[in-house]
Amino acid sequence: MGIISFIGFTLLVAGFAWWKTRGTDEKSADGYYLGGRSLGAITIAGSLLLTNLSAEQIVGLNGQAFSEGILVMAWETLAAIAMVITAVWFLPKYMKGGITTIPEFIEKRFDENTKAILSVLFLIAFAIVLLPTILYSGSLAFSTMFDLPSMLGWEESSVIALCVWSIGLIGIVYAIFGGLKAVAVSDLINAIGLLIGGLLIPYFGLKLIGDGDMFAGLSTLWTENQDKFDVTGDATSSIPVGTIFTGMMIAQMYYWGTNQSILQRVFGAKSLKEGQKGMMLAAFVKFLIPVIVVLPGIIAWNVFNGELSSADQAYPQLVKEVLPPALLGFFAAVLFGAVLSSFNSLLNSSATLFGFDLYKKFFKKDASEHQTVKAGKLFGLLVAIVSMIIAPFIANAPAGLFDYIQQALGSLSVPILAVVIIGILTKRVPALGAKVVMIAGVIMYVCTIFMRPTYEKAALAEAETNGITDIAELALIKAEAFPHFLHVMGILFVVNIIIMLVIGMIKPKTDIYVPETTEAIDTTPWKYAYIVGGLITLLVLSTYLIF
């Protein structure tokens, strides 16, 4: 029954997406990359949420909540503030210039070579970090929910590989041959399904704990797991409380304010007003998302008494435990749509970056729009294959899934955000400053990753010499031996900013940068943007004060 409902809903979404996009010219750049600049606020909000809210988010964050509790909600609630800042500050500056990609903005502000470096950094992040983790987490979820290893009589690693390639090949059809509008339309349907299905998991989970009474289950969960409802993480946690003021906001602003795969949804808006409204709506829903991506992890801790072979199995095991077979198939189909959304969104962005920012510069300067789109599609296919080869090996990552993603992306998020912000705020910092930071910034962060084990080993050796054997005390000593990776991001962000400003003083840009204004769309801001953004920010801060 579960398999039948899964296949049925998946085909329904695919058919509807085809029907809604049959009139869009996918051979033109605007049609393929930006959906013909025709997206409304609700479609943008749904696409933003589902591009972000995929299996790696749901499985990874619930896995962290299983281990550490509600403190990991910072990744979701603080994202709402970053989205508000993007809507009211970044977005008007981007859309008034009529840009298609973030690297295009960098080119206008600095030069072509700076843009090429940034595009390459984005593509490395997509192919090696983001796409493989999306495929792996989705495959882990389906393997666990349907108990595929037992059904097929295969080893779990073989089942994961099968799921990775199945999801990847279907995603290729959506993204490479469908364009942004097909992605966005299917996103909207799956976003609604994911919100409904996502809310059913804690509902049934709490009823299970409360013997049929959801409120009794919530009371029991709160009473028996008080330690899981503390947002103030210590140095040994994945989010020490101080990090929300340093690298946490750096990571959030990079993701929502400069990430091509996210902003491409908004660049497809029919106007700046629609783009801002769509991002604000998504920010409000994002504030509520911890109910879907954090609470189930704590419920799973209670249901399974904290005993699972891997924390990342918490969510799919809970889904399998609490959902009836028919609803299990429906939710698996929605989750499948979420995985496809994130996967094909990144593929579509990869095609955009390569086609616009690299192909026309380094391969064929006089390429037509049709040739550029075709080259982008072929490159997207190559990126997909590379990611499918890498994905099964993510199982061997030492950190939890979500923590692994954030640590790996830190090498790119810090220099990229620094370059974009300096590009917006200053007019005299030259392209040399941006190039130095984008290369040196990555190298500095990678060096800290290799330095950390050495410092931790030395600290533990010293503790052993001093006769310290308590496990909790040793864990604290190890955690404090080297700054948390989010603190490292905050420190390096400041360093990168200083480097660019110093280069700007020593060798200032001779021709002053003057932003252009596009006539392609209406760039009148939404008059309620600041009011709505302020209310969303107050909601986030009040939630933190409550916990």
C-alpha positions, 0 to 999 in steps of 0.5 A: 500500500505504501509503495502504491501511494508513493508512486501515485503521488510522485507521478501526479506531481510530475504530470502537473509540473509538465502541464503548468510549464508546457508553454514556457520557452526553455530554450531561452536563458530567461525561460530556462534559468529564471522561469521567464521572470514570471514567478509570484510570491507564493510560488517563490516561497514554496520553492525557497522552502523546499529547496532548503528543506530537503532530506539532508535538513530533515534527517540531519537536524532531527539526528542532531536533535536526537543527540542534543535536543532543541538547541539545534533549532538555531539553524532554522529560527535564525535563518528567518532573520537572515531571510528578512535581512536578505529581503530588505537589504540584499534583494533590492540591490541585486534585482535593481541590477537585473542580474541572473547570478551572484557571480554576475553581480561580482563581475559588474562590481569587480571583473570577469576573472573574479566572477570566474573564481566565484563560479568555480567555488560555487560549483565545487561546493555543489558537486562535492558537498551539497549534492552528494549529501542530499542524495545520501540523506534521501537514500538513507531515509527511503532505505530505512522507511521501507526497510529496503535491505530486508525487502531486497535482501541486500547490504545497506550500502548496496541499497544506498547506492541503488537509491542514490543513482535512482534519485539522481537519474530522475533529478537529472530529467527534472533539472537538465531538461525541465528548467527552473519553472518545472522545478518551482511548480513541483516545489510548490506542490511538494512544499504543501505536502511536506508541511502537511506530512511533516506535521503528521510525524510529531502529531502521531509521535506525541500520540504514541508517547501519550497513549493516544492523547497528543497533549499527554504525549507532549506533557510526558515528552517535556517532563521526561526530557527536560535536558533536551529543551535547553537552547544554551549549548556548552562547549561540547555541543554542536552549537555552543551558545556563543556561536549564534553571535559569530559564525552562525549568522555568517553561515545563515547570511551566506546561505540566504543572501549569497547562495545562487541555488536559493536566490535563483528562485527569487531572481525569477520573480515578476517584480521586486515586490513579489520577490520580497513578499515571497521571501518574507512568507518563507521566513515566517514559515521557516520560523515554524519549521523546527516543529518538523525538523527538530521536535521529531528528533526529541520524540524519537529519543523518547520512543527509542530510549536513545538507542539507535545505531546512528543518530541520523536514523532517528527521523526515518525510524520514527516515520516508519514507527508512527505512520500508517502504510498509506500515509507512509507512502504519501510522506515518502513521495513528498520527501522524495519530492523534497530531495529532488527539489534540492538536487535539481535546484542545485543542478539547475544552478550549476547549469546557470553558473557554467553557461553564463559565467564560464562557457561564454568566457573560456569556451565560446565567447560568441555563443548564442543563448541556445548554445549557452543553455545547451552547454549548461545542461551538459555540464549539469549532467557531468556534475550530477554524475560526479555527485552520484559517485561521491554520495555513497561515501558520505556514510563514512563521514565522522561528524553527523550529517548536518554538522558535516555539511556546515563544516565543509561549507565554511571554507566557501561561505566566509570568503564569498559573503565577505566579497559580496558585502564589501562589493555592496558597501564599498566602491574603491576596493579593487578586484585584487582584494576579492581574488586574494580573499576568495583564494586565501580565505578558503586556504585559511579555513582548510588549514584550521580543519587540519590544525584542530586534531593536533590541538585536540590530541595535545590537550588530551595528552596533557590531561592524561598526564595530569591524571584526568580520566572523567569522560565528561571532563575529557570531552570538555577539554577536547572541545576547548582545545581549539575554537569551535568551527563556527567561531573560526568562521566568525574570526576568519570573516573579520580577517577577510574583511580587513584584508579587502579593506587594506588592499583597497587602501593600498591599491584603490580601484581607479574607476568608481563602481556605479550600480546599473538599474534594470528595466526588465522588471518593476523594482519598486520595493514592497512598502510593508517589507520592514514592518513584516520583517520586524515582526518576524524578527521579534517572533524569533527572539521571543522564542529564544527567550522562552527556551 
